[in-house]
């Protein structure tokens, strides 16, 4: 997927997506498009994924679910 096509899909995908980006593909991991989705349930995340897949016309996808949330800390650049 080209950068322009990816940017063009932004307005047509659910607002539960905080960001999306492209990565290099590898022999054992063929996916180059990654998105972070926020949902309260696994089922809701799956529905969002289905909408995203439909919009960008990608049917071969895998969902990776977080198993642990790390404490968020503000970064201090200067003191």
C-alpha positions as CSV (number, residue, x, y, z in Angstrom):
1,X,0.0,0.0,0.0
2,X,1.4,3.4,-0.9
3,X,1.7,6.2,1.5
4,X,-0.9,8.3,-0.4
5,X,-3.4,5.4,-0.3
6,X,-2.8,4.9,3.4
7,X,-3.4,8.6,4.2
8,X,-6.5,8.6,2.0
9,X,-8.1,5.8,4.2
10,X,-7.6,7.7,7.4
11,X,-11.0,9.6,7.3
12,X,-12.8,6.4,6.4
13,X,-11.6,4.2,9.3
14,X,-12.8,4.1,12.9
15,X,-11.7,6.7,15.3
16,X,-10.6,4.0,17.7
17,X,-7.3,3.9,15.7
18,X,-4.6,6.0,17.4
19,X,-2.0,5.5,14.7
20,X,-1.0,3.4,11.7
21,X,2.3,2.9,10.0
22,X,4.2,0.8,7.5
23,X,7.1,-1.5,8.3
24,X,9.4,-3.8,6.2
25,X,8.2,-7.3,5.5
26,X,10.1,-10.4,6.3
27,X,9.9,-14.1,5.1
28,X,8.2,-15.1,8.4
29,X,6.1,-11.9,8.9
30,X,4.6,-10.7,5.6
31,X,2.6,-7.8,7.0
32,X,3.7,-4.2,6.3
33,X,0.8,-2.2,7.7
34,X,0.4,-1.8,11.4
35,X,-2.4,0.0,13.3
36,X,-3.1,0.5,17.0
37,X,-6.7,0.1,17.9
38,X,-8.4,0.9,21.2
39,X,-11.4,-1.2,22.3
40,X,-12.9,-2.3,25.5
41,X,-13.4,-5.9,24.4
42,X,-11.7,-8.4,22.0
43,X,-15.0,-8.6,20.0
44,X,-15.0,-4.8,19.6
45,X,-11.4,-4.8,18.4
46,X,-12.2,-7.6,15.9
47,X,-15.2,-5.5,14.5
48,X,-12.9,-2.5,14.1
49,X,-10.4,-4.7,12.3
50,X,-13.1,-5.9,9.9
51,X,-14.1,-2.3,9.1
52,X,-10.4,-1.4,8.5
53,X,-9.9,-4.4,6.3
54,X,-12.9,-3.5,4.2
55,X,-11.8,0.1,3.8
56,X,-8.2,-0.6,2.8
57,X,-9.2,-3.7,0.9
58,X,-6.9,-6.0,2.7
59,X,-8.2,-9.4,3.7
60,X,-5.1,-11.2,4.8
61,X,-4.5,-9.8,8.3
62,X,-3.6,-10.8,11.8
63,X,-4.6,-9.2,15.1
64,X,-2.1,-9.0,17.9
65,X,-3.7,-8.4,21.3
66,X,-1.9,-6.8,24.2
67,X,-1.6,-9.1,27.2
68,X,-0.2,-6.5,29.6
69,X,-0.4,-2.7,29.9
70,X,2.7,-0.9,31.0
71,X,2.7,2.1,33.3
72,X,2.8,5.2,31.2
73,X,5.2,7.9,32.3
74,X,5.8,11.4,31.0
75,X,9.1,11.9,29.3
76,X,11.3,14.6,30.9
77,X,13.4,16.2,28.2
78,X,14.6,19.1,30.4
79,X,14.7,19.9,34.1
